Amino acid sequence: MRYLLLGILAASAGATAAMAVQQAPQVVEISVERFSFTPSEFRVKAGAPVEIRLRSDDTDHGFRIVGTDINVAIPKRGKGVATVTFVPPQAGKYVFECSKLCGAGHGFMRGSLIAE
Amino acid sequence: MTKAVVSLALISLWLVVLVPANADAQASQPTPPVAAPERTTAVSGYMDFHFNKREFEDGRLDFHRFVLLITHRFSDRIRFVSELEVEHALVEGLEEAGELELEQAYVDFLLSRRVNVRAGMLLVPVGIINERHEPPTYYGVERPFVDTVIVPTTWFDVGAGVFGEFGKGWRYRAYVMSPLNAREFTAEDGLREGIQKGSDTNIGRPAVTGRLEYVGVRGLTVAASFWTGRSGFEFRPRFDVPVSLGEADIRYSRDRLELRGQFARVAISNAGLLNDAMGRAVGVDPNVASGLRGFYGEAGYRVISGASYGDVGVFARYENFDTQFKMPSGYLPLTQLDRDALVLGATYWPDPDIALKFDYSGIRSRNSTIREPNSFNIGLGWWF
């Protein structure tokens, strides 16, 4: 009986750990400055959450994924990190861009999230 | 060259026409939920307020730049960007006072990551400063000398072209633009006065410019750019003044450290003919060189970073700039225009978008008789 109980506990712990591993989002850290995102292209799994962490090295910027409702403010240098979680519903290319006018070269601030 | 322009225009038109086709092709694949199209207009800007004290002269206070940027998004694929600048606070007709300049006013047609089309008033994509010149982004009250007399920032004109990104962090732009007017070239300021500034420009033989840069590593930008055009269109009888500029630059910033370097070289063909023609026209030979060259290296370090009252950085920059680097046959260089500068200073950022700057600029030339004045400068610049 004791062995049966231990076996059930071990199986439960294993299942819980597996679920945690399954649900842990992929994390992508992006450095932001006038006028680029680094990296400006990255790959994620379609249908799985990706946690995007954005840190500015200068002024405040914005992060908008075109065609979705994702649009967050990125605080100025030293003022923190913007974190956004996105679940690409399907495979494909999702364009992102700076959504806060940040200078003469603001228009160059674009990138791609590729969901596979 | 005219064929090249026509070809570029046709390619641009084809690309614009292609957008809906591509969009349709993409639409046939699974796509994310589409939000309502945004129609947004944004206004931002920057200001630059200076105190300059040149050796042997009284100090000067100057509201150097008042710049407004206005952008508008027509759709996710079409947007408008503009930059309007008042220099030296005052604009007077026929006076050597300030300037009101439309430095940018273009429409982007966003087609794909690799290829997009841009047309209107454009910044020439040459050098570190010309496209990235908000005061908090660079050390020093005034822009580097190399970015003033070798690369004539802010260098803008009308044109059209393509831009995009490929691979892991490679970006490019390639534009066809109005050429420089060689009749305005000078010995001291090189190409600077030759910019047509989009005002009823001569486009008989358009110039071509481009830039390739790598931004794939955090904090690093490595780039090379060029500009080439024919600039003798104002002379009768007409003769060619081919002008070419080649440039390379690097910028690296990580945490508290920032390093920069830039090299630029200008070649002016038929400079002898140009000097003869201008000498006949105005009675004074301008002694325009056939070659200009400049380079600089700069190191900056934030000695205070992340404090509640802001950041403090110190910097040193060495520059060499010579607008008489190579002379046409029969001409001697004005050696006072072969100059070195050592600029030392500090910047205090109470906010990342506000920069209070101090620097001391020591200049030496190859001429032992004519001494270049050193200067002490204070600047307050901000972005909003």
Interface residues (C-beta under 8 A of the other chain):
Chain A: S31 E33 R34 F35 S36 T38 P39 S40 E41 S56 D57 D58 T59 V66 G67 T68 D69 K76 R77 G78 K79 P88 P89 Q90 A91 G92 K93 Y94 V95 K100 L101 C102 G103 A104 G105 H106 G107 F108 R110 G111 S112
Chain B: Q26 Q29 P30 T31 P32 P33 V34 A35 A42 V43 S44 Y46 L69 T71 D76 R79 V81 E83 E103 Q104 D108 L110 R113 L123 E131 R132 H133 E134 P136 T137 F163 E165 K168 G169 R171 V215 G216 V217 R218 G219 T221 S253 S305 G306 D311 D351 P352 D353 W383
